[in-house]
Amino acid sequence: MCKEKRTVACRCEDVTLDEIRDYIGMGYTDLEELKRVLRISMGRCQGKTCLPIVMRELSIATGVPLSEMKPTTFRPPTVGILLGDLAKGGLVHEE
């Protein structure tokens, strides 16, 4: 097996470099599309490791310079949760 086929690009979601290249080859040439289909940047690290790798692969495949690529959309939690509420085992939501 080729070493690149086993190269993990996204450790959080266990996505390989070969999978990223396959999806780009299938026509997924937008960072948001790849995020949705492969779950890159949706894990614990929020893309700190995998986004630069995916952006580089997209740049190579599409010819779009890295400087012109838009970052993925960051969506923080809608409602904040107090750690104390989590520790008690319940969620208290006040409007």
Phi, psi and omega in degrees: 000137179296138181301322181294332179294334180261357182289116181277122180267324179239104182292325183295320183251005177055052179255129182269162177299322179296320177297318179299314180296322178299314181292323175298318178296333178279356177111001176278091186246021178237138183300319179296321178297314180296323178299316182291319186276327183255349182067020176297144180068013179252003181269198184303319186276353179057034174090005181298329180265312191275330184301315178299325179292313181295318179297321178297315180297319177297319180298316179296316185286325186257342183082004178278125179298148179305324182295340181262357181278137177275140177290164178289161180282129177264126180237099178290166177305144182291319182234131177291147179237129178284137180298326178299322178294320177295320181296327179285346179093007179220162178251125178256121181239117178247133179273000000 
